[in-house]
């Protein structure tokens, strides 16, 4: 279900109508498009709290299952390519490392109420897979050289 969109000008000029539109939207949120800055999401405090609670409970349950049951860890490792197809370029050991790091980061990030570290772990592993998918870069990485290869451009976050 898509989120309804409004412009920032609409929000400013037609505040009451925009809030009524928010209240009637199925997702109980509106995407506020801005020309001069990052877009915003407008939602009710109650809806934001519900979404946070659902994500928090899901994360805690997933982490608890992963920590307690080796079968669950194995299953998660097996289904990971469905969620992150790029893990095909990682070795089995690297996939297991990714799962362990992801679960630890999920647990820590949830305790801080900050999802940014989780996204950072996923992006770091995705960039590793990108390097391993490129034969030239993979060969350089495998060479084990300590030579400085110069400045590396900052990754583009998608």
WOZI-V589443 format. One line per field, one symbol per residue. ss: DSSP state (A for helix, B for strand, O for the rest). phi: phi as a letter, one per 20 degrees, with the letter a starting at -180 (. if undefined). burial: b if it has 16 or more other ideal C-beta (glycine too) atoms within 10 Angstrom, else e. Layout:
# WOZI-V589443
ss->???
phi->???
burial->???
This chain:
# WOZI-V589443
ss->OOOBBBBAAAAAAOAAAAAAAAAAOOOOBBBBBOOOOOOBBBBOAAAAAAAAAAAAAAAAAAAAAAAAOAAAAAAAAAAAAAAOAAAAAOOAAAAAAAAAAAAAAAAAAAAAOOOAAAAAAAAAAAAAAAAAAOAAAAAAAAAOOOOOOOOOOOOOOO
phi->.fefdceffgffecgffffffffefgelbceeecedaffcddbefffffffffffffffffffffffecfffgfffffegffecgffgeefgfffffgfffffffgfffffelbfgfffffffffffffffffegffffffffmfeffenfdfffeee
burial->eeebebeeebbeeeeeebeebbeebeebbbebeeeeeeeeebbeeeeeeeeeeeeeeebeebbeebeeeeeebeebbeebeeebebbebbeeeebbebbeebbebbbebbeeeeeeebeebbeebbebbeebeeeeeeeeeeeeeeeeeeeeeeeeee
